Amino acid sequence: MAKFDESFLMIEDRGEVAVETRKPVATVDLADFENRTPKEPKRDDLIRARGVLYKIHSVQPDDGRQAVLILKKA
């Protein structure tokens, strides 16, 4: 199970200026992947949230037990 946020505010540091963007993200518990193949989510994997198909753009580990998946529409 994942927590989905369709419009998550991200602040990207680009040198002197920070840029704010809104992107869809899913926060997942990595323990949910222990009995699956692959054992962790990877870039370009597909997931469906609220009836929309998304591709994982990047995986950002959180605290060792969770990861934030940055998504884009597939």
N, C-alpha and C positions, 0 to 999 in steps of 0.2 A: 504494500500500500504506500502511496506517495501523497505528499501535500503539494498541491498544484497552485501556482499563482500566475495568472495570465499576464499580469503587468507589474512585474517586480522591478523596483527602482534599483539600478546599478550605477555606481559612480566609478568611472574609469579614470585613472590618473594618466594624463598624457603630457607629462612634462610640467610646464608652468600652469596649465589650465586643466581643471577636472571637467569631465564630460559626463552629464547625466543621460542615461538611456533607460528605457523600459523594455524588458524582455520577458517572455514566458519562461518560468523555471519550475522544476519539480524537486522537492527535497525528499530523498529516499533513505531508508534504513538499509545499510549495506548487509546486515544480517539476513535480509530477505533474499539475497542473491547466493547465499552459502550453498544451497542445494540445487542451484541452477547452473547451466552452462551458457554463456561464460559466467564466471564467479563475481564479476563486477560490471557495471554499465560502462560502455565505451562510446567514444565519438562515432557518429553516424548510425548508432543503433536507433531503431524506431520505437516510439511509444505513442499510445493513444490516450488523450486526456479530454474529457468532456466531449467526446465524439470527433475530435480533431486529431489528425496524425501529425506527430512532430518527430524531427530528427534531432538527436543529441548533438549539439555544437561543441560543448565542452563539459568536462566533469571536474567539479571543484570539491575535493574532500573537505569535510567540515571538522569534526572532532575525532575522527577515527572510526566512528560508528555510523556516521551519516555522510551523504554527499549531496551537493546541489548540482542539478543537471541544468545547464543553460541550453534552452531549446530554440529551434526555429521550425516554422511550418514546413512539412515535407512536400 
